[in-house]
Amino acid sequence: MTDFTQTIEEIKKELRETPHHKGTEHYIGRLRARLAKIDDKIYEASSKSSGGGGGYAVKKTGDASVVLVGPPSAGKSTLLNKFTNAESKVAAYAFTTTTVIPGMMLYKDAYIQIFDIPGLIEGASKGKGRGKEVLSVARNSDLLIIISDVQRIDYIEKMVQELEGSGIRINKAKPNVLINKKIIGGITIHSNIKQSLDDLTIKEIALEMGIKNADISIKEKVTIDSLIDSFSTSRVYIPALFVVNKIDQRNIENTDYLKISAEKSIGLDNLKEEIWNKLKLISVYLVQPNEEPNFDSPIIMREGETLSDVAEKLGTNFSEKKLAKIWGNNAHFPGQEVPTTIKVQDRMQVRFL
């Protein structure tokens, strides 16, 4: 893998020494874009060298995947053992977990795979403590639980910084920027929203990110960083929950973080429910022909998906279905006949026609 360390340090030095004002905005934008482009190259090289995974090879199964992220000895292994059938080694010293340990949690019909990864330390996004391999597992998850203990609550914010430094955007949506690449014609910018960035800055950033000919439609207010994110190939957008563990050891107040004690099983039921909600999971129940509506055959879906998505998940025998009967949530009357374009609701019962 190419070593970009010297180039990165030179760009960061230039950023520190460049005065920040409207006149230098386009130049600063170019420098930040150059850093992001290097990040893209590093991630692409890492993915190729590790067979596409960018780090630890982890097989995902189940309806969703959750990764426990936190400093060493934060109680991640204890939490995994309480939630799943895993047997992650537990000890009161750092770096007990040296590999990725998966476990499966069954909750409300859903099989949720939870990964215990080695403790994340400061500098992980730069490769310290096998940080890049650890972060690669986090990048491929459906949800992050960012966890620390009552003695190190400030580590939660430090973990967020490490994750953001590796291109993981937490509890954020991808910027609403559409890029329609062309063969010729240069860069054309379209936006009905008054932007704080001028067209020159936007074009300079796009060019630095390798976009030379394109229609760029910006449908929200953007900053230099969010615009770069919209052009980057290495950014991922993942929801997260923030958890403080070991609350049995010390009383804490004035925090919006979820509070648990994995060892004493305090707050774990609430955490499970929060995981379910944050993943936006719902249970849909399949009803066979000539069968009364029941809750015997669940299939796990996501909020916003349709009956067509359910049919697709069931396989080729159902993927062509255009109509269904539904009971329960979203049905105006039992057995209502509906097109498969309607969105699913939790505990909906459905029979495909």
Buried (B, 14 or more C-beta within 10 A) or exposed (E): EEEBEEEBEEBEEEBEEEEEEEEEBBBBBBBBBBBBBBBBBBBBBBBEEBEEBBBBEBEEEBBBBBBBBBBBBBBBBBBBBBBBEBEBEBEEEBEBBEEBBBBBBEBBBBEBBBBBBBBBBBEBBBBEBBBBBBBBBBBBBBBBBBBBBBEBBEBBEBBBEBBBBBBBBBEBEEBBBEBEEEEEEEBBBEBEEEBEBBBEBBBBBBBBBEBBBBBBBBEEBBEBBBBBBBBBBBBBEBBBBBBBBBBBEEEEEEEEBBBBBBBBEBBBEEBBEBBBEBBBBBBBBBBEEEEEBEEEEBBBBBEEBBBBBBBBBBEEEBEEBEEBBBBBEBBEEEEEEBEBEBBBBBBBBBBBE
